[in-house]
Amino acid sequence: MVASRVGGLQELFEEAGCGQLVPPGDPVALADAIEKIVSAAEVRRSYEEQGRRYANEVASPTEVSRKTMEVYREVCGVDTAAEIL
């Protein structure tokens, strides 16, 4: 992926390691980043693998639900999901 360094994208890209960030409003940097990914199969494959790993391990619905319940337990001071619901 190639994206502008805006909002929460920087944190996501740094954590996932799956693409290039460019400064907002910099079409030359955007074009350079796209060219790098398109022309370098090894770089592209690495980003694809990292993105897939992140999606399956960190951002999967199961993992997001687990982390959400963990926060609820901590905030509510309970040990089980049944007590929260």
C-alpha positions in Angstrom: 0.0 0.0 0.0 0.9 3.6 -0.5 -0.8 6.3 1.5 -0.4 9.8 2.7 0.9 10.4 6.2 -2.4 11.5 7.7 -4.7 10.5 10.6 -3.9 7.1 12.1 -2.3 5.7 9.0 1.3 6.3 10.2 0.7 4.2 13.3 -1.0 1.4 11.2 1.8 1.4 8.6 4.5 1.3 11.3 2.9 -1.5 13.2 1.9 -3.6 10.1 5.0 -2.8 8.0 3.0 -3.2 4.9 3.6 -0.2 2.7 5.0 3.3 2.1 3.9 6.5 3.6 4.4 9.8 1.8 3.8 13.4 2.9 0.4 14.7 2.2 0.1 16.9 -0.9 3.4 15.5 -2.4 2.6 14.0 -5.8 6.3 13.3 -6.6 6.8 11.3 -3.4 3.5 9.5 -4.1 4.7 8.6 -7.6 8.1 7.5 -6.4 6.6 5.2 -3.7 4.2 3.7 -6.2 7.0 3.1 -8.7 9.2 1.5 -6.0 6.5 -1.0 -5.1 5.5 -1.7 -8.7 9.1 -2.2 -9.9 10.5 -4.1 -7.0 8.9 -7.5 -6.7 10.8 -8.4 -3.5 9.6 -5.2 -1.7 6.1 -5.8 -2.9 6.1 -9.4 -1.7 7.4 -8.3 1.6 4.6 -5.8 2.0 2.1 -8.3 0.9 3.3 -10.9 3.5 3.4 -8.3 6.3 -0.1 -7.0 5.4 -1.5 -10.6 5.4 0.2 -11.4 8.7 -1.1 -8.2 10.3 -4.6 -8.8 9.0 -4.7 -12.5 10.2 -2.9 -12.1 13.5 -3.4 -8.6 14.8 -6.5 -7.3 13.1 -8.6 -10.5 12.8 -12.1 -10.3 14.2 -11.2 -12.9 16.8 -8.1 -10.9 18.0 -10.0 -7.6 18.0 -12.8 -9.1 20.0 -10.3 -10.6 22.5 -8.6 -7.3 23.0 -11.9 -5.4 23.3 -13.1 -7.9 26.0 -9.7 -7.5 27.8 -10.2 -3.7 28.0 -13.8 -4.2 29.2 -12.6 -6.5 31.9 -9.9 -4.1 33.0 -12.3 -1.1 33.0 -15.2 -2.9 34.6 -13.1 -4.9 37.0 -14.7 -8.3 36.2 -13.2 -11.7 35.3 -15.6 -13.0 32.7 -17.4 -11.8 29.6 -20.7 -13.1 31.1 -20.4 -10.5 33.9 -19.9 -7.8 31.4 -22.8 -8.7 29.2 
